[in-house]
Amino acid sequence: MAIGEETDRFVVTKQEEVDSSAGMKGTEYTVKTDDGKTYKCQIFEPSRLGKIVSFGTAAGADALCTDFTQGSPSQGKTNQANCNALLRAAHKCD
């Protein structure tokens, strides 16, 4: 949903842990779509410790995806599905 494609129209080509704040677990995915687009998506979710400390009330987070397709007019911008007021003000949305 974060890149606006059906699950059968893309593949995850890379997955790695990324730095995140205490109590959170961060993962970055590289995604390639059938039509040749490339996205980097980051998902931050409560770690096991974060869930314990918050007594299970820590909320999860949506994926935040950025277009990394070479030559794309949207390169470096966040996919509209994930855009918020702060990203819009910074002109970081597609």
C-alpha positions as CSV (number, residue, x, y, z in Angstrom):
1,M,0.0,0.0,0.0
2,A,2.9,2.4,0.7
3,I,4.0,2.5,-2.9
4,G,0.5,2.3,-4.4
5,E,1.2,-1.1,-6.2
6,E,-0.5,-4.4,-5.8
7,T,1.6,-7.0,-4.0
8,D,2.0,-9.1,-7.1
9,R,3.5,-6.1,-9.0
10,F,6.8,-5.7,-7.1
11,V,9.6,-7.6,-5.3
12,V,11.7,-6.8,-2.3
13,T,15.3,-7.0,-3.4
14,K,17.0,-6.1,-0.2
15,Q,16.2,-5.9,3.5
16,E,18.4,-4.5,6.3
17,E,18.2,-3.2,9.8
18,V,18.6,0.6,10.2
19,D,19.3,2.8,13.2
20,S,16.2,3.9,15.2
21,S,15.3,5.4,18.5
22,A,15.3,3.4,21.7
23,G,12.4,1.0,22.0
24,M,12.0,0.9,18.2
25,K,13.1,-1.5,15.5
26,G,13.9,-0.1,12.1
27,T,14.0,-2.0,8.8
28,E,14.8,-0.6,5.3
29,Y,13.6,-2.4,2.2
30,T,14.6,-1.9,-1.4
31,V,11.6,-2.5,-3.7
32,K,11.5,-2.9,-7.5
33,T,8.2,-2.7,-9.3
34,D,7.2,-4.5,-12.5
35,D,7.3,-1.2,-14.4
36,G,10.9,-0.5,-13.4
37,K,10.5,1.9,-10.5
38,T,12.7,1.6,-7.4
39,Y,11.7,2.6,-3.9
40,K,13.5,2.6,-0.5
41,C,11.0,2.0,2.2
42,Q,11.6,2.3,6.0
43,I,9.4,0.8,8.6
44,F,9.8,1.6,12.3
45,E,7.9,-0.5,14.8
46,P,8.1,-1.1,18.5
47,S,10.9,-3.5,19.5
48,R,10.3,-6.2,22.0
49,L,11.6,-3.9,24.7
50,G,9.4,-1.0,23.5
51,K,6.4,-3.2,23.8
52,I,7.3,-4.3,27.3
53,V,8.1,-0.7,28.5
54,S,4.8,0.6,27.1
55,F,2.8,-2.4,28.4
56,G,1.9,-3.3,24.8
57,T,0.4,0.1,24.0
58,A,3.2,1.2,21.6
59,A,1.8,1.8,18.2
60,G,3.2,0.5,15.0
61,A,4.1,2.7,12.0
62,D,3.4,2.6,8.3
63,A,6.1,2.3,5.7
64,L,7.6,5.5,4.5
65,C,8.7,5.0,0.9
66,T,10.9,7.3,-1.2
67,D,11.3,7.0,-5.0
68,F,14.9,6.1,-6.0
69,T,14.1,5.5,-9.7
70,Q,17.0,7.0,-11.7
71,G,15.8,9.8,-13.9
72,S,12.3,9.9,-12.4
73,P,10.8,13.4,-11.9
74,S,9.7,12.0,-8.4
75,Q,13.2,10.8,-7.5
76,G,14.0,11.6,-3.8
77,K,10.3,12.3,-3.0
78,T,8.1,10.4,-0.6
79,N,5.2,8.5,-2.2
80,Q,1.9,10.4,-1.8
81,A,0.4,7.5,0.1
82,N,2.7,8.4,3.0
83,C,2.8,12.1,2.7
84,N,2.0,14.3,5.7
85,A,1.9,18.1,6.3
86,L,5.6,18.3,7.4
87,L,6.8,16.4,4.3
88,R,4.6,18.5,2.0
89,A,6.0,21.7,3.6
90,A,9.5,20.5,2.8
91,H,8.5,19.7,-0.8
92,K,9.4,16.1,-0.3
93,C,6.2,14.6,-1.6
94,D,5.4,13.2,-5.1
